[in-house]
């Protein structure tokens, strides 16, 4: 239980199902999770709006003072919006891109300031929707596809540093929690929609936040020291079809 012993890991979106599971897994593996999310959402170490450059600067400065270093970063903050390219209004498009893609960019940009001192790892939470399209996920597809290629650019930059900073992306399919519930709730028949989505997965179920967190632990720890610029699909076989 010490795969992350004494490692300082910053987690965004830590009030959400996936973010909170990652923070818990970090602690279980001997690390110290620095938790962040929007103000008022939960008891967190730092209030952080991932779309705010000033918030990122303030948070990284605070971590630089205490505990004084950063060994890992998980960009887990994200939202989903259902809508085709015609149905999606521009304000929704911009909000989804701002949180999912701009927030990840800012995290990588400012997190690198501390990570490059002793080396470390970044994990960006993308989605299977960053690999394959959906007719009614225009903004979400664009944002998560952007996270996928941003990750590769960051990985190539980090590999040039001494010591190196690794960066990988995780691509979950349907994961149990409020985000999936909210998306499903937008359908006319949510019960039937959930059944159809689960049936579309070869393993026949949704994933769990703990399963995403376990993969993140691997990518943050020294076992994955030769892994960077890669995408890890966690989808029950959905994209194998």
N, C-alpha and C positions, 0 to 999 in steps of 0.2 A: 504493500500500500504506500510505497514511497517513490513512485515513478516521477513525481514532480516535487520531490523533497526540497523545500525552501525556495522554490521558484515563485516569483511574483508574476501573476497573470492578470491582466486587465480584461474584464468582460463587459461588453456593452449589451444593452437590452437585457440586463440581469434580472429585471422584474418579470420577464416573459417566461414561458414554459421551457424553451430551449436554453435561454441564457441562465436561468436559475439552476437548471440541471447541470450545466457546464460548471458554474461556480461551485456547486456541491461536489461534483466529481473532482475538481481541482483540489478542494480541501481534503477529500477522502484519500487522495494520492499524495498528501503531504505538502501541497503547495499552498500559497496564500492568494486567494481570489480578491482582486480589487473590483468591487461591483459598482456599476454605473447604470443609470437610466434617467428618464425624465423626472423632474422633481415631483414628490408626492406620491409616487407609484408604489414604493416599498421602502423599507429601511436599507439604505445603500451607503456605500462609502463616499460616492460623489454624485451629485446631480449633473447630468450631461445630456444635452440635446445634441445628438450626433451631427445635425445639420449646421451647428454653430461653430465656426472656426474659433471664436473667442472661448467658447466652452472647452474645446479640445486643448487649446493652449493653456488655459487655466488648470485643467485636470492633469495634463502631462507635467506642468511645472510643479504642481502639488506632489505628484508621485516622485518627481526628481528630488524633492526635499525630504520626503518620508514616504516610503521606505528607502528611497535613494537609488533605486534601480528598477528595471523592468526586464523580465525574461520572456514574456509571452503576451500576445494580444489576440483576443477572439472578438471579431466584429460580428456580433449576433443580433444587433438591433435591426428590425425590418418590419414592413407591413405588406399586405396584399390588397389589391383592388381588382374586382371582377369587372371586365368590360372589354368589348372589342375596340378596334381602332376608331370606329365611328361612335360608339357609345361613351367612350372615355372623354371626359371634359379635360381641358388643358390644365386646370388647377389640380385635378387628381393626378394627372400624368406627372406634373412637376413635383408634387408631394411624394409620390412613390419613388421617383428618381432621386429626389433630395435625400430621403432617409436611407434607401437601400444602396444607392451607388455613391452619392456625394458623401454620405456618412462613412462608408467604407474607405473611400479615398482619403478623407481627412484623418481617419484612424491610422491608416498606413503611413500617411505623411508625417503626422506628429508623433505617433508611437515610435517610428524609426529613430527619432532623436535620442531616445533612451535605449532602445534595443541594440543599436549599433555599437554601444559602448562595450558590451561583453558578449554580443551575439544573442540570438534568440529565435523565436518562431511566431509567425502570424498565421492565424486560421480565419479565413473569411467564409461566413455562412452564405452560400448561394442557394441553389435549388435545382431540382431536375428541370424546372422551368427556365433555367439558365442554359440548358442543353437542348431542349426540345420546345417547340412552340405550342400554344393553345389559342384557339380562335377568340377566346374571351379573357385573355390575360395580357393584353398588349403592353401596358405599362410595367407589369410585373416581369414579363419575359424580357423586356428591354433592360430593366434594372439588373436582373440577376445574370443575364448574359454579359452585361458590362462588368459585373463583379468577377466573372470567370476570367475574362481577358486582362482586367486590371491586376488580378492575382498573379498572372504569368509575368506581367511587366515588373511588378514589385519583386517577384522571385528572382528575376534576372538581375535587377539592380542589387538586391540583397546578396546575391552570390558573388558580386564583385567587391564586397566589403570584407575587411579583415578585423575582427571575426565576422563570419557570414550571418545574415539574417534570412531564415527560410520563410517561405510563404506558400500556402496551399489553400485550396477551396474545397468545401464540403457541399454536396448537392443532395439534400434529402428530398424525398417525395412527400406524401401526406403524413404529417406527424400529429399525434394526438395533442390537443391543447386549444386554447382560445382562438388562435389564428385560424386553424382548420375549422373550428366551430363557426367562427364569424363568416368565413367564406361559404361554407355549406348553408348557413342560415339565409344566404341571399337567393337560394334556389326556391322555386315554388313548393317543392316537396322535399324538405331537408332530410327526412328519414330515408327516402328512396335515393336521394343524391348520395348520401353516405354509403349506402349499400352498393351503389354502382361504382363509386370510387374505390372502395375496398375490393370489389370484384375485379377491377381492372389491374390490380397488383397481383402478380403471380403467387406471392406468398399469402395472399388473401386477407391482408389486414393493413392497418396504418402502422407506421413506426412509432417509437416512443422517444421522448426527449432524452431519456437515459442512454438510448442507443446512439443518438447523435453525440452526446457528451463523451461517451466511451471512445468514439473515433477521434474527437478533438483532443482527448488526453494523449492518445498515441501520437498525434501530429505535433503536440507541444513538448513531448518528452524526448529524451536522447535516443530512444529506440528508432526514431525516424530521422536520424541525423543526416541521411543521404537522400531525403525526400524533399523536393522543393519544386514549385511550379506545376504541381500535379492537381488533378481533380478527382475527388473521391465521391462516388455515387452510392447513396444509401437509400435505395428505393424498392427493395423487395423484388427486384427483377423487372420493374416497370419498363425501363429503357432497353432491356435485352430483347424485347419483342419486335 
